[in-house]
Amino acid sequence: MNAALVIIGLATLGALALGLAARRGVSMTLEQWTVGGRGFGGLLVFLLTAGEIYTTFTFLGGSGWAYGRGAPTYYILAYGSLAYVMSYWLLPPIWRYAKRERLLSQPHFFSHKYDSQWLGVLVAAVGVVALVPYLVLQFQGLGIIVSVASYGAISPTLAIWIGAATVTIYVMTSGMHGVAWNAAVKDALILAVVIFLGIYLPVHYYGGIGDMFRAIDAAKPGFLAFKPTGQSVLWFQSTVLLTALGFFMWPHAFSAILTSKREQSFRRNAALLPLYQLILLFAFFCGFAAIMQVPGLTGTKADEALLRLSIQSFDPWFVGVIGAAGVMTALVPGSIILISAATLLANDVLRPLRPELSDSAVGLTARALVPLIALLAVYFTLDNPPTLVALLLMGYAFVTQLFPALVCSLLPRNPMTKYGAAAGIIVGVVVVAVVTETKVGFADMLPFLPARVGDINVGFAALILNVIAAALVSLATRPAPAAAAASSS
Amino acid sequence: MAAVRWLAALPFLGILVGTAFVNQVEPLVFGMPFVLAWIVGWVVIGAAAMAIVYALDPINAAPEGEAEGERQ
């Protein structure tokens, strides 16, 4: 038992205690459990919508990609910024409509807007499919953090089981209330740790940030700019646009929107969150600093770069603090994802199939599903997954397929019919699934186009086919003008 | 207000279009490779643009339920 492990263990217990304590004084109806009774103020909403920024994905995945790939990691800084700009106009109408109709989830939103329960079920299914890789990502990060920071005393497998059990217990007990306070602790801890590391490591090993980049540029020419092919500028552009559009399409991001007490919070956060996101730079710096200091980590091992360099640089107790921060970045988003997936299955898939169920039965079902979903994610995590960033990009490619139907539904007169929306979503998701599974590139499908086109993110290609399918089917199924006027309200 | 809204398009142009023209390491800016510094710069400009939009948008001046700590 070393100092690092003790500190990580205490942090995990602390998170559990805080999660359980948050339950006090709240009667856990489904609305309380899943969107915190829609009563969270500006700061908590800020932290919940910012939750996306500081997950294990950015902490380990961002630094891991800086270490293993170089320039492509810059995309992580860019997409959130564009998403927040859009959020100023996108989120208030979503929030207003959801509040008026007392909606609990994203599929709920679609089924109300399009007046089709089956569209809601489809959206819920897409959400769950996209959430699983995201949950796998958090568990995988947990495994890396605990096993590396315990100097190998705890195996990744055991770490994943402990982490999954912790999240499951407090999510089942406290729901969104448990997450909110842990989100505050997590952000404070990770901010302090990442800023410190991002400045200390380059200065300690290279003399400064500029000196570090000069050394890397000399050792690996071309590593710090986008390549001419592969992960080129075109890849960057299409990936940033895809992920920016998908940013608020995550079911849990939707839930975070619904926790707000006022719509003003979103507009103010649109100016604040991009700055908050700049802290990501320091995570990149850690990954870049590791390149010449802990060389030779390839494939998924690149995700360990930040931790390996920390172990080489600091005493075990401080490695424990870094590990504790890392554990929080996996536990908090992990629990938000679990709440979302469980609510989706209980409220948006089961309820339409069994309308006679009472609210409390659906609420209980949601909580009972939590351990099952956690088990499924543990299974996939142990089953040899790809790097953290690859997992997230896969999830993004799925959820972004919901964007066209959502935006159209916010227009005063929705040009898309429910059949068009469903056709677009199905086409988009199928294209992403086929391409991910078979690894067929764009260039293979469309050989007559210039080779450069192959660099475009496949999710973006799917999105274009999605829009085309939605437009064609909407035209074919457009109701008579009188009916259209009636349904556009 | 309507004209001010176009400020929001700036970061899209800078990041999605501009990056294609600045894909280079030298010169380092604040110690960062030029293309990274370019993206960082647009993130900051985007935040500033949204702060201006927020300040000038009349919808934020209207009191909404209880008072929120307004930014100037």
Boltz contact constraints between the chains, C-beta under 6 A:
constraints:
  - contact:
      token1: [A, 74]
      token2: [B, 36]
      max_distance: 6.0
  - contact:
      token1: [A, 74]
      token2: [B, 39]
      max_distance: 6.0
  - contact:
      token1: [A, 77]
      token2: [B, 39]
      max_distance: 6.0
  - contact:
      token1: [A, 78]
      token2: [B, 15]
      max_distance: 6.0
  - contact:
      token1: [A, 78]
      token2: [B, 39]
      max_distance: 6.0
  - contact:
      token1: [A, 81]
      token2: [B, 43]
      max_distance: 6.0
  - contact:
      token1: [A, 81]
      token2: [B, 46]
      max_distance: 6.0
  - contact:
      token1: [A, 85]
      token2: [B, 8]
      max_distance: 6.0
  - contact:
      token1: [A, 85]
      token2: [B, 11]
      max_distance: 6.0
  - contact:
      token1: [A, 85]
      token2: [B, 46]
      max_distance: 6.0
  - contact:
      token1: [A, 209]
      token2: [B, 31]
      max_distance: 6.0
  - contact:
      token1: [A, 210]
      token2: [B, 28]
      max_distance: 6.0
  - contact:
      token1: [A, 210]
      token2: [B, 31]
      max_distance: 6.0
  - contact:
      token1: [A, 213]
      token2: [B, 33]
      max_distance: 6.0
  - contact:
      token1: [A, 217]
      token2: [B, 25]
      max_distance: 6.0
  - contact:
      token1: [A, 224]
      token2: [B, 25]
      max_distance: 6.0
  - contact:
      token1: [A, 224]
      token2: [B, 33]
      max_distance: 6.0
  - contact:
      token1: [A, 225]
      token2: [B, 23]
      max_distance: 6.0
  - contact:
      token1: [A, 225]
      token2: [B, 24]
      max_distance: 6.0
  - contact:
      token1: [A, 225]
      token2: [B, 25]
      max_distance: 6.0
  - contact:
      token1: [A, 225]
      token2: [B, 35]
      max_distance: 6.0
  - contact:
      token1: [A, 226]
      token2: [B, 23]
      max_distance: 6.0
  - contact:
      token1: [A, 233]
      token2: [B, 19]
      max_distance: 6.0
  - contact:
      token1: [A, 233]
      token2: [B, 20]
      max_distance: 6.0
  - contact:
      token1: [A, 233]
      token2: [B, 23]
      max_distance: 6.0
  - contact:
      token1: [A, 237]
      token2: [B, 16]
      max_distance: 6.0
  - contact:
      token1: [A, 262]
      token2: [B, 64]
      max_distance: 6.0
  - contact:
      token1: [A, 264]
      token2: [B, 64]
      max_distance: 6.0
  - contact:
      token1: [A, 264]
      token2: [B, 68]
      max_distance: 6.0
  - contact:
      token1: [A, 267]
      token2: [B, 54]
      max_distance: 6.0
  - contact:
      token1: [A, 267]
      token2: [B, 60]
      max_distance: 6.0
  - contact:
      token1: [A, 270]
      token2: [B, 50]
      max_distance: 6.0
  - contact:
      token1: [A, 271]
      token2: [B, 47]
      max_distance: 6.0
  - contact:
      token1: [A, 271]
      token2: [B, 50]
      max_distance: 6.0
  - contact:
      token1: [A, 271]
      token2: [B, 51]
      max_distance: 6.0
  - contact:
      token1: [A, 271]
      token2: [B, 54]
      max_distance: 6.0
  - contact:
      token1: [A, 274]
      token2: [B, 43]
      max_distance: 6.0
  - contact:
      token1: [A, 274]
      token2: [B, 46]
      max_distance: 6.0
  - contact:
      token1: [A, 274]
      token2: [B, 47]
      max_distance: 6.0
  - contact:
      token1: [A, 275]
      token2: [B, 47]
      max_distance: 6.0
